[in-house]
């Protein structure tokens, strides 16, 4: 699944940098929640914010381009589903 591979690759770069979301937020000037969301592919990375992500050393350009695409929904059968759907 592309989503898991992409997020895993981004998280591996983050772990290698040994920086927390709060540290990255402070270095980039972005809110820490937004930093966490873009690094988990849950929010759209703006071109302005993409320039600021250079605070994360070793982040490949192809991953940055993937984070600039709108987030896609994914289905994981292991996650709890919304009970309202089954009513």
Wavefront OBJ file of the C-alpha trace (Angstrom):
o trace
v 0.000 0.000 0.000
v 1.554 3.305 -1.125
v 0.269 5.241 1.872
v 2.007 3.107 4.469
v 5.263 3.061 2.509
v 5.251 6.840 2.135
v 4.441 7.526 5.784
v 6.987 4.926 6.903
v 9.675 6.523 4.753
v 8.887 10.012 6.072
v 8.847 8.793 9.674
v 12.190 7.029 9.123
v 13.733 10.331 8.001
v 12.236 12.046 11.061
v 13.581 9.360 13.422
v 17.024 9.578 11.819
v 17.047 13.339 12.435
v 16.231 12.717 16.140
v 13.997 15.802 16.118
v 10.574 15.961 17.726
v 7.513 17.506 16.091
v 7.853 20.432 18.496
v 11.489 20.991 17.522
v 10.638 20.868 13.829
v 7.759 23.276 14.405
v 10.041 25.693 16.207
v 12.665 25.518 13.450
v 10.133 25.957 10.631
v 7.816 28.448 12.318
v 4.848 26.181 11.582
v 2.347 24.951 14.185
v 3.410 21.632 15.716
v 0.064 19.999 14.895
v 0.449 20.937 11.220
v 4.009 19.571 11.173
v 2.785 16.265 12.604
v -0.107 16.125 10.128
v 2.046 16.753 7.065
v 4.650 14.223 8.188
v 1.870 11.627 8.538
v 0.287 12.628 5.177
v -2.895 13.777 6.908
v -2.736 17.372 5.657
v -1.771 19.042 2.402
v 1.746 20.453 2.374
v 1.740 23.977 0.962
v 4.594 25.113 -1.300
v 5.578 27.724 1.295
v 5.757 25.107 4.040
v 7.697 22.751 1.749
v 10.594 25.225 1.718
v 10.556 25.279 5.520
v 10.752 21.481 5.733
v 14.424 21.677 4.848
v 14.822 21.659 8.656
v 14.364 17.901 8.295
v 17.714 16.793 6.803
v 17.668 13.952 4.315
v 14.033 14.345 3.237
v 13.981 13.248 -0.431
v 12.304 15.509 -2.972
v 9.959 12.725 -4.116
v 8.507 12.471 -0.592
v 8.058 16.241 -0.455
v 6.146 16.084 -3.753
v 3.924 13.301 -2.401
v 3.150 15.384 0.703
v 2.072 18.232 -1.601
v -0.691 16.054 -3.067
v -4.089 16.123 -1.362
v -4.418 13.455 1.335
v -6.152 10.293 0.173
v -8.484 8.183 2.183
v -7.443 4.678 2.942
v -9.226 1.706 4.383
v -7.753 -0.477 7.083
v -9.961 -3.368 8.223
v -8.084 -3.490 11.528
v -9.254 -0.011 12.540
v -12.481 0.419 14.423
v -15.224 1.597 12.097
v -17.747 4.344 12.779
v -20.783 2.690 14.410
v -23.159 5.181 12.787
v -22.466 3.572 9.424
v -24.087 0.319 10.493
v -27.282 1.777 11.936
l 1 2 3 4 5 6 7 8 9 10 11 12 13 14 15 16 17 18 19 20 21 22 23 24 25 26 27 28 29 30 31 32 33 34 35 36 37 38 39 40 41 42 43 44 45 46 47 48 49 50 51 52 53 54 55 56 57 58 59 60 61 62 63 64 65 66 67 68 69 70 71 72 73 74 75 76 77 78 79 80 81 82 83 84 85 86 87
